[in-house]
Amino acid sequence: MKKVKLQLGGEQIEAERQILPLDVKADQSLTMSTSMDAGGGQTLTSVAVQALKGDKFVLVTLQTGTQQAAELSAQAVQLTDQAFAGLEAAQ
């Protein structure tokens, strides 16, 4: 987990970012999660999967204030695999 600080509109935002070792059915993929303190005890979590399979590229991003990164990651990987299957079926 890596902590990052961003300056947006004069306000400093702190977030934690992590590369996730997930199995995506692709030639190359990168899966990351980001968690940010939204104040008031609420944490915003997002997961992004970027995947390349042959000449096809899929990007899936999910975000929530309630689910954990592990839950979102599983959903994002499943959606990525489904997107590749849909692209291959369309050809």
C-alpha positions as CSV (number, residue, x, y, z in Angstrom):
1,M,0.0,0.0,0.0
2,K,1.4,3.4,-1.0
3,K,0.1,6.6,0.5
4,V,-0.3,9.5,-2.0
5,K,-1.2,13.2,-1.4
6,L,-3.0,15.3,-4.0
7,Q,-3.7,19.0,-4.1
8,L,-7.2,19.7,-5.7
9,G,-8.8,23.1,-5.6
10,G,-6.6,24.2,-2.7
11,E,-7.6,21.2,-0.7
12,Q,-5.2,18.4,0.1
13,I,-6.5,14.9,-0.3
14,E,-4.7,11.8,1.1
15,A,-5.3,8.4,-0.5
16,E,-3.8,4.9,-0.4
17,R,-3.0,3.1,-3.6
18,Q,-2.1,-0.5,-4.2
19,I,-1.3,-2.7,-7.2
20,L,-3.3,-5.9,-6.9
21,P,-2.0,-9.3,-8.1
22,L,-5.2,-10.6,-9.7
23,D,-5.6,-13.1,-12.5
24,V,-7.2,-11.5,-15.5
25,K,-7.6,-13.6,-18.7
26,A,-5.5,-11.2,-20.8
27,D,-2.0,-10.9,-22.3
28,Q,-1.2,-8.0,-20.0
29,S,-3.1,-6.4,-17.2
30,L,-2.8,-3.9,-14.3
31,T,-5.2,-3.9,-11.4
32,M,-5.1,-1.1,-8.8
33,S,-7.2,-0.1,-5.8
34,T,-7.4,3.3,-4.2
35,S,-8.9,4.2,-0.8
36,M,-9.6,7.8,0.2
37,D,-10.9,9.2,3.5
38,A,-14.0,11.2,2.5
39,G,-14.5,12.6,6.0
40,G,-17.3,11.8,8.4
41,G,-16.0,8.3,8.8
42,Q,-16.6,7.3,5.2
43,T,-14.0,5.8,3.0
44,L,-14.3,5.8,-0.8
45,T,-12.8,2.8,-2.5
46,S,-12.2,2.3,-6.2
47,V,-10.7,-0.5,-8.3
48,A,-9.4,-0.2,-11.8
49,V,-8.5,-3.1,-14.2
50,Q,-6.7,-2.2,-17.4
51,A,-6.2,-5.2,-19.6
52,L,-4.9,-5.9,-23.1
53,K,-5.6,-9.1,-25.0
54,G,-4.3,-9.2,-28.6
55,D,-5.5,-5.9,-30.1
56,K,-8.4,-5.5,-27.7
57,F,-8.1,-3.2,-24.6
58,V,-10.6,-3.2,-21.8
59,L,-10.8,-0.8,-18.8
60,V,-13.2,-1.5,-15.9
61,T,-13.5,0.9,-13.0
62,L,-15.7,0.4,-10.0
63,Q,-16.1,2.7,-7.0
64,T,-18.1,2.6,-3.8
65,G,-18.3,3.8,-0.3
66,T,-19.4,0.6,1.2
67,Q,-17.6,-2.4,-0.3
68,Q,-14.0,-3.4,0.4
69,A,-11.4,-3.5,-2.4
70,A,-11.3,-7.3,-2.4
71,E,-15.1,-7.4,-3.3
72,L,-14.7,-4.8,-5.9
73,S,-11.6,-6.5,-7.4
74,A,-13.4,-9.8,-7.9
75,Q,-16.3,-8.0,-9.7
76,A,-13.9,-5.9,-11.8
77,V,-12.0,-9.0,-13.0
78,Q,-15.2,-10.8,-13.8
79,L,-16.5,-7.9,-15.8
80,T,-13.1,-7.6,-17.6
81,D,-13.2,-11.3,-18.6
82,Q,-16.9,-10.9,-19.7
83,A,-16.0,-7.9,-21.8
84,F,-13.2,-9.8,-23.7
85,A,-15.6,-12.7,-24.3
86,G,-18.2,-10.3,-25.7
87,L,-15.7,-8.6,-28.0
88,E,-14.5,-12.0,-29.3
89,A,-18.1,-13.2,-29.8
90,A,-18.9,-10.0,-31.8
91,Q,-16.2,-10.7,-34.4
